[in-house]
Amino acid sequence: MDVPMKRLPRKRPCFVTDAPFSTPNGQAVTGLLSEQMQEVQQNKEKTLANNRTLAEQNLSLQPTLEHKKEQLINRYRGLQESFESYQLRKSALDHNSGNSSLDTLLALLQAEGAKIEEETENMADSFLNGDMILDSFIDDYQNKRKLAHLRRVKIEKLQEMVLKGHRLPQVSVPVSQTQDVSVAASLLSESVNSSSPIAQPRRKPPPPPSQPAPILEQTPTSPVPQPPVFCSPYPPIPPRTGQPFPNISSGYPSPFLSQYPPALPQRPPARMAPQPGFIMQ
């Protein structure tokens, strides 16, 4: 038989009420939260007010900023124009300095030479008057006189160049130059800075000869026996020095000539002076 099941009673749902906030502790928590919210709201309003003040100040400075920008643009344009004019004047100056005449350079160098001569004379007079000591006078006077002699030599060389009609080189000077052009360049640099003498450039040494130099006949002190001359059916070998042999007839264009000079005769050894106690043979 089926047993009938009993129905259980239903439980009512439990709802959460605001009972804890109705207590004194709940009221204190609510008051604390409201105070914090008010403080945050006040800070927000202050921050917005500060931002508005800063924005107004920035807007008031905007005309000044625009004016400064215009000034910067104008000055930059002026800088570009000044740089272009500088480039033009620099190129013109380089061209004029390259085409400067030797007469102008000679006049400048003569003026510097007269100046150094006058300085040496004044130095000698001051030494004779007792205004300078001997050691300093010797050192300074030697340097001044050396510079004066160097300028005098350069003036003479430049005068020769002017008489011959030489011209100064252009700005771009090649490496290989003649002696006159190198001396002119050194004169120009020395006239600008005349504190110390400048060494003169030397001429480039000539290249070595492609053929060996001819061998000169040496005159021996005693007669040397000459080897006998043999006649050969073949033509002689051409010489290497380019000089014909003097003792053979010129049947062929260039007979053979030895590269080595004739051997010198050997001299007998010098005899020692006789000394007592030894018998000399």
C-alpha positions as CSV (number, residue, x, y, z in Angstrom):
1,M,0.0,0.0,0.0
2,D,1.2,3.5,-0.7
3,V,1.9,5.6,2.4
4,P,0.7,9.2,2.0
5,M,3.4,11.8,2.5
6,K,3.0,14.7,4.9
7,R,3.3,18.3,3.7
8,L,5.9,20.4,5.4
9,P,5.0,24.0,6.4
10,R,6.4,26.8,4.3
11,K,8.9,29.3,5.8
12,R,8.4,33.0,5.3
13,P,11.3,34.9,3.6
14,C,13.4,37.1,5.8
15,F,13.9,40.7,4.6
16,V,16.9,42.9,5.6
17,T,15.7,46.1,7.2
18,D,17.5,49.4,8.1
19,A,17.7,48.4,11.6
20,P,21.5,48.8,12.0
21,F,21.4,52.5,10.8
22,S,18.7,53.2,13.2
23,T,21.1,52.7,15.9
24,P,23.4,55.5,17.3
25,N,26.5,53.9,15.6
26,G,24.8,53.9,12.2
27,Q,24.0,57.5,12.5
28,A,27.6,58.4,13.3
29,V,28.8,56.5,10.2
30,T,26.3,58.3,8.0
31,G,27.4,61.7,9.4
32,L,31.1,60.9,8.7
33,L,30.3,59.9,5.1
34,S,28.4,63.1,4.5
35,E,31.3,65.2,5.8
36,Q,33.7,63.5,3.5
37,M,31.5,64.0,0.5
38,Q,31.1,67.7,1.4
39,E,34.9,68.1,1.7
40,V,35.5,66.4,-1.7
41,Q,32.9,68.7,-3.3
42,Q,34.6,71.8,-1.8
43,N,38.0,70.6,-3.1
44,K,36.5,70.1,-6.5
45,E,35.1,73.6,-6.6
46,K,38.4,75.1,-5.5
47,T,40.3,73.1,-8.2
48,L,37.8,74.3,-10.9
49,A,38.2,77.9,-9.7
50,N,42.0,77.7,-9.8
51,N,41.9,76.1,-13.3
52,R,39.6,78.9,-14.5
53,T,42.0,81.6,-13.1
54,L,45.0,80.0,-14.8
55,A,43.1,79.7,-18.1
56,E,42.2,83.4,-17.9
57,Q,45.8,84.3,-17.2
58,N,47.0,82.3,-20.1
59,L,44.5,83.9,-22.4
60,S,45.6,87.3,-21.2
61,L,49.2,86.4,-22.1
62,Q,48.3,85.2,-25.6
63,P,48.8,88.6,-27.4
64,T,52.3,88.8,-25.9
65,L,53.1,85.3,-27.1
66,E,51.9,86.1,-30.6
67,H,54.0,89.3,-30.6
68,K,57.1,87.4,-29.5
69,K,56.5,84.8,-32.2
70,E,56.4,87.6,-34.9
71,Q,59.6,89.1,-33.5
72,L,61.3,85.7,-33.6
73,I,60.2,85.2,-37.2
74,N,61.5,88.6,-38.2
75,R,64.8,88.1,-36.5
76,Y,65.3,84.8,-38.1
77,R,64.7,86.3,-41.5
78,G,67.2,89.1,-40.7
79,L,69.7,86.4,-39.7
80,Q,69.3,84.6,-43.0
81,E,69.8,87.9,-44.9
82,S,72.9,88.7,-42.9
83,F,74.3,85.3,-43.5
84,E,73.8,85.6,-47.2
85,S,75.5,89.0,-47.3
86,Y,78.3,87.6,-45.2
87,Q,78.8,84.8,-47.8
88,L,78.9,87.3,-50.6
89,R,81.3,89.6,-48.9
90,K,83.5,86.7,-47.9
91,S,83.7,85.4,-51.4
92,A,84.5,88.9,-52.7
93,L,87.2,89.3,-50.1
94,D,88.8,86.0,-50.9
95,H,88.8,86.9,-54.6
96,N,90.3,90.3,-53.9
97,S,93.0,88.9,-51.6
98,G,93.9,86.3,-54.2
99,N,94.2,89.0,-56.9
100,S,96.2,91.5,-54.7
101,S,99.2,93.0,-56.4
102,L,102.8,92.4,-55.5
103,D,103.3,96.2,-55.3
104,T,100.9,96.4,-52.3
105,L,102.6,93.5,-50.6
106,L,106.0,95.0,-51.2
107,A,104.9,98.3,-49.7
108,L,103.5,96.5,-46.6
109,L,106.7,94.5,-46.2
110,Q,108.9,97.6,-46.6
111,A,106.9,99.3,-43.9
112,E,107.3,96.3,-41.6
113,G,111.0,96.2,-42.3
114,A,111.4,99.9,-41.5
115,K,109.5,99.4,-38.3
116,I,111.7,96.6,-37.1
117,E,114.8,98.6,-38.0
118,E,113.6,101.4,-35.9
119,E,112.8,99.1,-33.0
120,T,116.3,97.7,-33.1
121,E,117.8,101.2,-33.1
122,N,115.7,102.2,-30.2
123,M,116.7,99.1,-28.3
124,A,120.4,99.8,-28.9
125,D,120.0,103.4,-27.7
126,S,118.2,102.3,-24.6
127,F,121.0,99.8,-23.9
128,L,123.7,102.5,-24.3
129,N,121.7,104.7,-22.0
130,G,121.7,101.9,-19.4
131,D,118.0,101.2,-19.4
132,M,118.4,97.5,-20.3
133,I,120.5,94.8,-18.8
134,L,123.0,92.8,-20.9
135,D,121.2,89.4,-20.9
136,S,117.8,90.7,-22.0
137,F,119.4,93.0,-24.5
138,I,121.3,90.2,-26.2
139,D,118.3,87.9,-26.5
140,D,115.9,90.6,-27.7
141,Y,118.4,92.2,-30.0
142,Q,119.4,89.0,-31.7
143,N,115.8,88.1,-32.4
144,K,115.0,91.5,-33.7
145,R,118.0,91.6,-36.0
146,K,117.3,88.2,-37.3
147,L,113.8,89.2,-38.1
148,A,115.0,92.4,-39.7
149,H,117.6,90.6,-42.0
150,L,114.9,88.0,-42.9
151,R,112.5,90.8,-44.0
152,R,115.3,92.5,-45.9
153,V,116.0,89.4,-47.9
154,K,112.3,88.9,-48.6
155,I,112.0,92.5,-49.7
156,E,114.8,92.1,-52.2
157,K,113.3,88.9,-53.5
158,L,109.9,90.5,-53.9
159,Q,111.5,93.5,-55.7
160,E,113.0,91.0,-58.2
161,M,109.6,89.4,-58.7
162,V,108.0,92.8,-59.3
163,L,110.7,93.7,-61.9
164,K,110.2,90.3,-63.6
165,G,106.5,90.9,-63.8
166,H,105.3,87.9,-61.7
167,R,101.8,87.8,-60.3
168,L,100.4,86.4,-57.1
169,P,98.6,83.0,-57.3
170,Q,94.9,82.6,-56.8
171,V,93.2,81.5,-53.5
172,S,93.4,77.8,-54.5
173,V,97.1,77.2,-54.8
174,P,98.3,73.8,-56.1
175,V,100.8,71.8,-54.2
176,S,103.5,71.9,-56.8
177,Q,104.7,75.5,-57.2
178,T,107.8,77.3,-58.3
179,Q,110.2,78.9,-55.9
180,D,108.9,82.5,-56.7
181,V,105.3,81.7,-55.9
182,S,106.2,79.9,-52.7
183,V,108.3,82.8,-51.6
184,A,105.4,85.2,-52.3
185,A,103.0,83.1,-50.3
186,S,105.4,83.1,-47.3
187,L,105.8,86.9,-47.6
188,L,102.0,87.3,-47.4
189,S,101.7,85.1,-44.3
190,E,104.7,86.8,-42.6
191,S,103.4,90.3,-43.1
192,V,100.2,89.3,-41.3
193,N,101.9,87.7,-38.3
194,S,105.3,89.2,-37.8
195,S,105.9,88.1,-34.2
196,S,108.5,85.5,-35.1
197,P,110.5,84.7,-38.3
198,I,108.9,82.1,-40.6
199,A,111.0,79.4,-42.3
200,Q,111.3,79.7,-46.1
201,P,110.0,76.8,-48.1
202,R,112.7,75.0,-50.1
203,R,112.6,74.1,-53.7
204,K,111.7,70.5,-54.5
205,P,114.8,68.5,-55.4
206,P,115.1,67.4,-59.0
207,P,114.3,63.7,-59.8
208,P,117.3,61.3,-60.1
209,P,118.6,60.8,-63.7
210,S,117.2,57.9,-65.6
211,Q,120.7,56.9,-66.8
212,P,123.9,56.6,-64.7
213,A,126.2,59.6,-64.8
214,P,129.2,59.3,-67.2
215,I,132.4,58.1,-65.6
216,L,135.3,60.5,-65.8
217,E,138.7,59.2,-66.6
218,Q,141.1,59.4,-63.7
219,T,144.7,60.4,-64.1
220,P,146.8,57.8,-62.3
221,T,150.0,58.9,-60.7
222,S,152.0,56.1,-62.4
223,P,151.5,54.6,-65.8
224,V,149.1,51.6,-65.8
225,P,149.6,48.8,-68.3
226,Q,146.8,48.8,-70.8
227,P,145.3,45.4,-71.9
228,P,145.8,44.5,-75.5
229,V,143.0,45.3,-78.0
230,F,141.6,42.3,-79.8
231,C,139.8,42.7,-83.1
232,S,136.5,40.9,-83.2
233,P,134.5,40.1,-86.4
234,Y,131.3,41.0,-84.6
235,P,130.1,44.6,-84.1
236,P,130.8,46.0,-80.6
237,I,128.1,46.4,-77.9
238,P,126.5,49.9,-77.6
239,P,127.8,51.9,-74.6
240,R,125.6,52.5,-71.5
241,T,126.9,55.9,-70.7
242,G,126.3,57.6,-74.1
243,Q,130.0,58.5,-74.7
244,P,132.1,57.1,-77.5
245,F,135.3,55.3,-76.8
246,P,138.2,57.7,-77.8
247,N,140.8,55.2,-79.0
248,I,138.6,53.2,-81.4
249,S,137.6,54.5,-84.8
250,S,134.0,55.2,-85.2
251,G,133.2,52.4,-87.6
252,Y,130.0,51.7,-85.6
253,P,127.8,54.3,-84.0
254,S,128.3,53.4,-80.3
255,P,131.2,51.1,-79.3
256,F,131.4,49.4,-75.9
257,L,132.6,51.3,-72.9
258,S,133.1,49.7,-69.5
259,Q,131.0,51.1,-66.6
260,Y,133.8,50.7,-64.1
261,P,136.7,53.1,-63.8
262,P,140.3,51.7,-64.3
263,A,141.9,50.3,-61.2
264,L,144.3,52.6,-59.3
265,P,147.9,51.4,-58.9
266,Q,148.6,50.2,-55.4
267,R,151.1,52.3,-53.5
268,P,153.9,50.6,-51.5
269,P,153.3,50.7,-47.7
270,A,154.9,53.5,-45.8
271,R,158.1,52.6,-44.2
272,M,158.4,53.1,-40.5
273,A,161.1,55.3,-39.0
274,P,164.1,53.3,-37.7
275,Q,164.0,52.7,-34.0
276,P,166.9,51.7,-31.7
277,G,167.0,48.0,-31.0
278,F,165.4,46.9,-34.3
279,I,167.1,46.1,-37.7
280,M,165.1,47.4,-40.6
281,Q,165.3,45.3,-43.8
